């Protein structure tokens, strides 16, 4: 018996969702042949299947990648079963498909060229809360996380700006120099310099231009959020 087929303390319950019946039946036979995997059922990937899937309480749902990233089925499944792990199979490694699937809530990815053993290994890993994927997909996901992190300023506990610092930060973002800020607020130039020093430290930047860029990103994000709320008039 290979390591991949070693029995688990509790069988992993899997549901197979696919539009093509041959895929459903083939995947069901394949997974059922491995010790520790139990196929709780198979069906098309549609809303009609949600009720019986909820009753089966699967650990993992195996879902066609196209359905996962181009429909609302992942969100519906996670709403019904918040703790289930969704594995998208048939993933195209040379596209942004993994990002679209990840943004919808997919937990793991199976490449279209994956072997039987690789598929089983990814399902087992997903059930344990692990992410097994190709280096390219890992790089895509890390790049997306980095982009999201850079899109908004970091607010660290205990390092929030004071009301005076927020006012000065707003003027910095408007492009005012220290002398102009001092004149606008009616305070000493040395006081402004001290506040600017503290603002840079709290924003974790070393140059004024970096602070301006970060502050303007934050202002843009606030305006966008405000616009989403709608005026209602």
NORCORJO-V749249 format. One line per field, one symbol per residue. psi: psi as a letter, one per 30 degrees, with the letter a starting at -180 (. if undefined). A space follows every 50 residues. Layout:
# NORCORJO-V749249
psi->???
This chain:
# NORCORJO-V749249
psi->klefgkklekkjkkkkkkekeeeeeeeeeeeffkkfkkjfllllilfffe efeeefhlekkjkkeeeefgageeeeefeeiffkkkkklgkjfgageeee eeffgkflkjlfgkleeeeeeeeeeefggljjlleeeeeeeeeeeeeeef fkkkjkkgglkleeeeeeeeeeffgkleeeeeeefhlkeeeeeeeeeeee eefhlfleeeeeeeeeeeeeeeeeeeefflfg.
